[in-house]
Amino acid sequence: MEHDPAFTLRDVLAMGFEAQCVTRDGARYFWRRTFGIKVDMRSGKATLLTDPAVLPDVTWFPTGLGLKQLEAEAAEREAGLRT
């Protein structure tokens, strides 16, 4: 069984791929380049986020799209090395 790679918040912000995390209180965060969303699972309230300073410094995981973005970036780097 293969697990999705884990990243720090700093990695997510620097690399710009789409990622998600869940905090201890159950809030779910999604971030993509310059915006994101926080979903408070207790209240059901969703909040649009535009300031990365409000993102939690926890372990982040790429979404399905984020994995594709990372794979494409790795393929570009590898192709550049072969040329």
N, C-alpha and C positions, 0 to 999 in steps of 0.2 A: 504494500500500500504506500503510495507516494503522497507526501504532504506538501502543501503550498509553502513556498519560502516565506520567512518572516523578515520584516524590515523595521528599522527605527523610523520615528517621525521625521527625523533629519534626512534619512534616505528618501522617503516619499517626497518630501518637498524639493530636494535637490534633483531627483531623477524625473519627477513630473508624471509618474504613472498613476493610474486610478487605483485607489486602495481603500481598505475599510478596517475598522477596529471596533471592539466592544469594551466598554469600561466596566469597572467593578459594579457600578450601580445599574448596569444593563443598558446604558445608552449606547446607541449604534451611530458610528460616524462613517461617512463616505467622503472622500476627497479626490478631486481631479484637477490638477494643475493650479487653478486660481479660485476655485469655489468648491463648496461641499454642502453637506446636510448633516444635521444631528437629529436623530430620532430618539426621543425620550419614550422608552417602552412602557413606563408606568402610566404616563399621562396620554400617550399617543401623539404628543405634540412634535411636529417637525419644524426645524429652524434652518433657514438658509444661512450658510456661513461664507464670508468673503475674506476673513482675516485669519491667516494660518496661526496667529498667536493664540487663538482660542482652542486649537486642537490639542487633545491630550497626548502627553509624551508616554505612550504605551507601545506595545508591539502592534504593528500594522501588517496586513496581508493584502496582496494584490487581488483585485476582483478578476473575473474572467477576462474582461477587456484589459485590465492591468497586466495580466499574464501575457496576453498577446502583444502588448506594447513592449514588455521586457524581452520577449522572444525576438521581436522584430529588431530591437536595438542591438541585441546580442548578435543576430545574423548580420546586421550592417557592420558591426565592429569586426566580425570574423571575415567578412568579404573584403573589408579594407585591409586586413592583414595579409590576405592572400594575393592582393593585387600588386 
